[in-house]
Amino acid sequence: MRHDQVMLTGGASQALQLLADGWIDPGDVVLTEDPSYLCALRTFSIAGATVVQLDLAAEGVDLNEVEAMLQTNARVKLFYTMPAFHNPTGRQMSRDYVAKLAALLARSGALLVQDLVYAELPYNGPAHWLAPGNNVINVHSISKSCRTGLRVGWVLAESDIINRLAHLKRDGGLSPVLSNVVLGLLQSSALGSHITRLREHYRAKRDSVHSLLQRSRICDPEYSVPSGGFSFWVRLTAGTDPERFIEAASSEHDVHLVNGRNYGPGSGRHVRLCFSYLPISLIEQGLERLGHLHANL
């Protein structure tokens, strides 16, 4: 990439904020999956967008639905997605699918925004995504593969898009100290082995949580095992009242869950179970508490 096709940001969140500021007027439409990343949904909504969430299947959303939306609504400005690896489901989308999605959007002058913050953490083989260029904008961050406190992200896109974003970024720039810490990491020969260890660490945690969930009765056993990222996306068992279950989990058992409806209107029976931070012993304890709650509701 040329220097005029790259812009540093204060993490991926600032990149999304700049994209919303630069492309969204009140009433414009943003397409994404149901479910989708909470911060992105909030960012686009605050900018005034009408966020339309399409059902997410194993491969992605139905491209016929995308085409219909583009043909009937001239105000679709962009499609936001996380092809490697989707938050909250942890799914990997094929490059062929994402290429077809990008081509559909390009015919209508809409952008494809690929959020790639988890792309360095695949557990079952290499991740896939489209290279930036034309209507494809890629958002990256180093925080997931190094440290959460390293709020340094970057946007890769055509130079005219980067120039437009740069004119909106009036924050004095990134901290020189933080920037040089990140530069030192990127230049270090130890970074590759560090990321390899992270993949092994998170893969082991994913496998442990998968084993725990297979023994749990709080969720249906048929869910997608994440191929990357930090979370499981599970459907609560039939007959469970999500509102009551989530409220009781917090008030009676000190286990805090977010209702799936916040991730998308069709996801109200789901919850996101993140495994990145807590040790497995506490995750097991939390699932045991949820199991006791479920048995007594």
N, C-alpha and C positions, 0 to 999 in steps of 0.2 A: 504494500500500500504506500502511496505517496503521502508526504506530511500533510497535504491539504485534504486528505481523505480520512484523517484521524482527528478526534478531539477528546481530550481528557475531561472527565467529570468527577464530581464528588460522589462516586458510587453509581450504580445502575439507576438508583432512584432519581438522582438529578437528571440523568439522561432521559428518563421517561417524562419527567416534569418539563424539560426543555422541548421535547417532541410534542407534548400536549400544548404548550404555549405557542409553538411555532405553527402547528397545523390544525388545531381545533378551535372553531368558533362555536358559540352556543347553538345547539341544534344539530351540529354535525354528528355523524355516526361513526362509532368505533366498533368493529367486529372482533370477537374473541370467542374462546371456548366456554362452555359450561361444564365443569368449573374452570376458574381462572385465578390468577394471582391477585390476592387482596389489595396489595399496594397499587398495582396497575389499575385495577377497577376504580379505586378511590381517586387516583390521580386524574384519570380521564373524565370521571364524573364531575369532579370539582372544576375542571376546565370547561364544563358545560356540555360535554358530549352525551349523546344518547348511546349507551353501551348495549349492544345487541349480542347476547351470548347464544351460541349454537351448540347443540348437543355434541359432546365429545365421545366418539366411538374408539375402537382399538387403534385405527390408523390415524384418525383425526376427525375433523368435522366433515359433513357431507358437502362436497364441492358443488353439487347441484344447488344446495341451499345458498351457498356463497354467491354463485352466479345469479340466482334469482334476486338476492338482495342488491347486487350491483346493478342489475337491469331495472329495478323498480325504485331505487333510491340513489339519486345523484349526489347525496351528501355523505356517502361513505368515504372517509378520508384514509383509514388505515385498518389493517388487521394486526392485532397483537397476539403473539404466540411464543411458547417456550418449547421448541422442537427437541431440545437436548438439555435437560430433561424436564418435562412439564411439571409445573407446580400448580396444584398439589398432588397430581397422580403419579409422578415419577416416570411417565411413559416416554419412550423414544419414538419420534416420528421419522418416517423414511425420507430420504432426500428427494425421491421421485414425487412423493406426495407434496412436499413443501414447494418443489419446483412448479408443479401444476397450480398450486395455490398462488404463487407469486405471479405466474403468467396470467391467471384470471384477473388478479388485482391490477396488473399493469395495463390491461386493455381498458380499464376504467379510470386510470390515472391515480389509483390508490396505492398506498405504501404497504409493504410487509415489514413489520418490526419483529425481529427475532431477538428475544431476551435469552442470552447464552451464559448466564451467571453460573450454571451448574455443568457447563460443557466439559470442564476438566475432570469431572468426577464420574466417569462411566464405571459400571460394575460388571458388565457382561460383554465387553468389547468396545470398539471405538464409537464415539458419538458422531452424529451426522447433522449437518446443517448447510444452508446455502451460503456461498461466498457473497460478500456485500457487493453492491453495484446496481445500476439502474434504479429500480424501485425498492430494492432490498436494503434495509438498515439493520446492522448488527450491534447489539448492546452487550458489553462485557464488564466483568468486575473481577478484581483479584481477591475480594474478601472471603469468598467461599473456599478458595484453594490455598489461602494463606492464613489470614487472621481477620476476624469480623471487624476489628478496629481499623483496618486498613481500608478506609472508604475511598478507594480510587477505582474509577471505572473508565471506560472509553467507548466511543461510538465510531464505527467504521461505516462509511457511506460515500456516495459521490460527492465531489468537492462542492457543488452548489448547495447540497443539503448541509454539509459541515459548515459552510460559510453562513448559512441561515441560522443554524444553531449557535454559532459563535457570536453572532450579533445579539442573541438573546441572553447570553451568559455574562452577566454583569456583576459577578460576585467577588472580584479581586483575584480569582484563580485559586488553585490548590495550594495547600501548605508546602513550601519548599522542603521542609524537613520530611514530611510524609512522602512527597514525590521522590525524594532521594532514597528513602528507605525502600520504596517499591522498586525504584531503578536498580538498587543494589541487589534486591531479591531476583529480579529478572535477569541480571547479569551473572548471578551466582550459579556455579555448577551443581550446587546442592538442591536447587529448586525442583528439578525433575524427580530426584529420589524422595523429596518431601511429599510431592503430590502422589507418587506411587504408594508411599506409606499411608497417606490419607485415604486413598482408594481402598486399600486393604482394611484399614480401620473401619471405615463406614460400611464396606461390604459385609464385614463380620457383624456389625451392629444390625444391619438390615436383615441378615440371615437369622440372627437371634430373635429379633422382633417378629419376623415371619413365623418362626417356630412357636412363639408365644401366642400369636394371633390364631394360629391353627388349632390351638387348644382352648381358645377363648370362645365364649358363647355370646359375646356382645355384638359380634358382627358376622355377616355372611362369610363363609369360608372362600367363596369365589371372588377374589379381588386381583388386581394386577400387582404383581411383585415389582417394585420400582427397579428400573434398570440404571438409575442414577438419581442424584438428588438426595433429599433428606427426609422424605415422608412417605407414609402409606395413606391411601385414600380408600376408606372402607365404608361399607353400607351397614348401618345398624340392623340387627335382626328384625324380621317381621314382627309386628305387634308392639315394638318399642316406640314410645312417644318421645321424639327427639328433644322437644322443649323440656319436658319433665325430667328426662334422663340427664341432660346436660346441666340443668339447674341443680338437681340433686347431687350430681357428681362434684360440683363446686362447693355447694353449701354443706354437704354432709360428709364428703370424703376428701376434700381439698385436691381434687383432680380437675384441672381446667381444660375444657374443650371448647372449640369454636363451632357453632352450628354451620353445617355445610351450606345452608341457604345464603350465607354471606359470600360464598365463592361462586354462587350462581343460582338462579331461580329454580332450577330443576334438581338441585343437589341437597335439598333439605333433609334427606334421610342419611346423609353421609357425615363423616367427621375426618379431619386430617390428624394423623398421629405422627408427630415429628420425632425422629430418633437421633438427631445430630448431637444434642447437648447433654442430656441426662445420661448417667451411667445405666447400663442394662438392669442393674439391681433395682433402681428406682422406677424404671419403666415397667419391670415385672411387678413391682409393688403396686403401681398405679393401675395396671391391668387387672390385678387381683381385686383391688377395691372396686373397680368398675364391674367385675364379674359378680361380686357379692351384691352390689347395688342392683344389677340386672336381675338377679335371681329373686330379689325381694320387692321389686316394683310391682 
